[in-house]
Structure formats: C-alpha cells, structure tokens
C-alpha cells in the first residue's frame, strides 16, 4: 500500500515570503511553478513521493487550526527550528519526543499555518 497522504496544499498570504520561509526551514529550495491564473511554490520532493505546494488564493486563508501536516526535518531538526523565528515564524511547542516516533516541534509558519517539523 502506498502513502495515504499523496499531496497537500498550504494556503499562504504572500507567496514570495512563504517560499523563502519554507526554503530556509526545510533546507531545500522551494521552486515556484506557473499555472494558468496562478503561481505555486512546490515543496521539495521527487517523482513518486508525497508532495505539496504553497498557494495564494483569496478564498482560502492560512489557519492555526485544522489538519496539521508533518514536514520532514530528519537529521536537521535543530537547524530547521532555528530558521523558524529567523524567517518570520513562531514556535508553538518546542522540540519534544513523541514516543518511539522521534521528535517534533510545532510551529506557526510565516503565514499563520500550524505545522509540525519531524525528525527520527
């Protein structure tokens, strides 16, 4: 069986700011891609892997409530956490153990979305 989650859309208020934030936090470049009527920021992933994008739409707003996605910061969680506040985000829950599943830090991104950074 493949991944249950195949893609995620993360709403943003300012695409350029969000692309810089996620590039810094993930330690990999978020690349913009143009589509008819919109530009998105594609989160780093390889073909066949779970992916996602940052998108700006007046009908969808960033939120600290609702579904929370976990982003891979494996092996560089402390560096990712340091990039959060330096790039306009906020730490909601500092790094903490989640049993046998490793560690996470829950943050608000530069746009106001609640996401988790995860590492083994």
N, C-alpha and C positions, 0 to 999 in steps of 0.2 A: 504494500500500500504506500502511496506517495504521501507528501505533506498534506495535512488538512487545510492549512492556510497556503494559498497559492499567490496572493498579491495583496497589497494594502495601499490605500490612498490616504495620505496625510494632508489634511487641509491646512493652508497657510495664508497669512495676510499679506506678506511680502515675499515673493518667490526668491529674489536675489539674496535677501537676508537669510532665509531658511536654507538655501543651497550652501551658503558659507558656514552656517551653524552645523549642519549635518556633515559636511565635508570635514570640518575640524573635529567633531565628536567621533565620527566613525573612522577617522584616519585614512579615508579613501575619498577620492573625488566623486562628488555627486554631479552628474553631467546633465545639462539641460537638453531637451529634445522638443522640437517644434511639431505641433499638430495643427490641422486647420482650426483656427479660432482660439488656440491656447498653446502655452509652453509649459512643460512639466520638468521637474527635477527628478531624474531616475536614480533611485538608491542603488549603490553598487551591488551587482550580482552577476553570475554567469548564466548563460542559457541553460534552462532546465532547473535552475534553483528558484526558490521563493524570492520574489522581488517586490518592489513597491515604488511609489513615487510621491513627490510633493506637488501639490496643485493648488492653484488660486482660482476661486470661484465665489462670486458674491452671494451665492445661495448656500454655501457650506462654510462654516466658521470653525476655527480651532477651538478645542474644549479640553478642560482638565477633567472631564467626566466621561464615562462611557468605556468602551473597549480600550484596553491597554495592550499595546504591542511591545514585544521584547526585541531589542536590537542587539546584534552580535558585537560585543566588545571583548571577545575572548583573548586573553593574554595581554590586554592593554586597557583593562577597566579603569585603573587609576588615572591613566593618561586621558581617557575619554571623559571621566568625571571632571578633571581639571579644565578641560575645554568647554564644559557646560557654562559655567559662570563667566568665563573669559569671552564667550560669544553670545551673551545675552540670555542665557537660560537660568534656571533656578533648581537647586537640589531640594526635592521634597522629602525623600528618605535617603540618608547616606548609605553607602555600601554596607550590605548586610548579607549574612548567609541565608540561603533558602534550602536548608537541609542538604540532602545528597545531590541537589541540582545546581550547586555552585553558589554564585553571588550575584546580587543585583543592586542597582541604585535607581531609584525612581526620581525622574526629573520632569520639569516643565521645559519644553523646548523654547526657542526664541519666539515662537508664535503663540504659545499658551497651551499646547497639547501635552498631556501627560503620557510619557513613555518610560519604559524600563530599559536600562543598559544591563546586559547579562554577560557573565563570564563563568567558565567552569572553575 
